[in-house]
Amino acid sequence: MVLGYRKQIGQKGEDAACTYLRKKGYKIVERNFRLRNAEVDIIAIDPSKKNRSTVFIEVKSRTSKNYGSPLEAIGYYKLQALNRAAIYYQSFHPELPQLLRLDAISIILNENGHISAFDHIENIG
């Protein structure tokens, strides 16, 4: 039951992140791309004319900060896995912008399931 609840929190966070990114003009290319020991939550295109890039986004959602910030859960090995997945993905999608970027989105949901904190960090790795 707990695992289902965690998955539900993660799904709600990813949905909120996609809504936010679309409002900023990003084009969502794919969600939940898996490569061996890595999963990229969201792959999107940042439409910025100056730095148009393919963005690989890790979304971390929590219901509190009791165990630290959601961003603290993104460690060295997670960044390495994201980087490998990004390079692999790009090799099979040459039509996407060649400039790659790793971002993180941190979301805190309150007891009613509403977003109480949201943070988008660009270039995390």
C-alpha positions in Angstrom: 0.0 0.0 0.0 2.8 2.4 0.8 4.5 1.8 -2.5 1.3 2.6 -4.3 1.0 5.9 -2.4 4.6 6.8 -3.2 4.0 6.1 -6.9 0.8 8.3 -6.7 2.8 11.2 -5.2 5.5 10.8 -7.9 2.9 10.7 -10.7 1.2 13.8 -9.3 4.5 15.6 -9.2 5.5 14.6 -12.7 2.1 15.7 -14.0 2.5 19.1 -12.3 6.0 19.4 -13.7 4.7 18.8 -17.2 2.0 21.4 -16.8 4.5 23.9 -15.6 7.0 23.2 -18.5 4.2 23.4 -21.1 3.2 26.8 -19.7 6.8 28.0 -20.1 6.8 26.8 -23.8 8.6 23.6 -23.4 7.6 20.7 -25.7 7.4 17.4 -23.9 9.0 14.7 -26.0 8.8 11.7 -23.7 8.1 10.7 -20.1 9.6 7.9 -18.0 12.3 6.9 -20.5 14.1 3.9 -19.1 17.7 2.7 -19.8 19.0 -0.2 -17.7 19.5 1.4 -14.3 18.4 4.8 -15.2 15.0 6.5 -15.7 14.5 10.0 -17.0 11.2 11.4 -15.8 10.7 14.0 -18.5 12.5 14.7 -21.8 11.6 18.1 -23.2 12.8 20.7 -25.7 13.5 24.2 -24.2 12.3 26.6 -26.9 14.7 29.4 -25.9 16.0 30.8 -29.1 19.4 31.5 -27.6 19.9 28.1 -25.9 17.5 25.7 -27.6 18.2 22.4 -26.0 17.0 18.9 -25.2 16.4 18.9 -21.5 16.4 15.7 -19.3 14.4 16.4 -16.2 14.4 14.6 -12.8 11.3 15.2 -10.8 11.4 14.7 -7.0 8.1 14.9 -5.1 7.6 14.7 -1.4 4.8 15.4 1.1 7.2 17.1 3.6 10.8 18.1 4.2 11.1 15.8 7.2 13.8 13.8 5.5 15.4 16.7 3.7 14.7 18.6 0.5 13.6 16.5 -2.5 16.7 17.8 -4.4 19.0 16.2 -1.8 17.8 12.8 -3.2 19.7 13.5 -6.4 23.2 12.3 -5.7 26.3 11.7 -7.7 25.3 8.3 -9.1 21.8 9.5 -10.1 23.4 12.4 -12.0 25.8 10.0 -13.7 22.9 7.7 -14.7 20.9 10.7 -16.1 23.9 11.8 -18.1 24.4 8.4 -19.6 20.7 8.1 -20.4 20.8 11.6 -22.1 23.7 10.7 -24.3 22.2 7.4 -25.3 18.8 9.0 -26.0 20.4 11.7 -28.1 22.3 9.2 -30.2 19.0 7.7 -31.4 17.2 11.1 -31.8 19.5 13.3 -34.0 16.4 15.4 -34.9 16.4 16.9 -31.4 18.5 19.9 -30.4 22.1 18.7 -29.9 22.6 20.9 -26.8 21.8 18.8 -23.8 20.9 19.9 -20.3 20.0 18.2 -17.1 17.4 19.9 -14.9 15.6 19.0 -11.6 12.2 19.9 -10.4 11.4 19.7 -6.7 7.8 19.5 -5.5 6.4 19.5 -2.0 2.7 18.5 -1.8 0.6 19.4 1.3 -1.8 17.0 3.1 -4.5 17.9 0.6 -2.3 16.9 -2.4 -1.8 20.6 -3.5 1.6 22.0 -4.3 3.0 24.0 -1.4 6.5 24.4 -2.9 7.9 24.1 -6.4 11.4 24.7 -7.6 12.9 24.3 -11.1 16.7 24.1 -11.2 18.4 24.3 -14.5 21.8 22.7 -15.3 22.1 20.4 -12.3 24.9 18.3 -13.8 
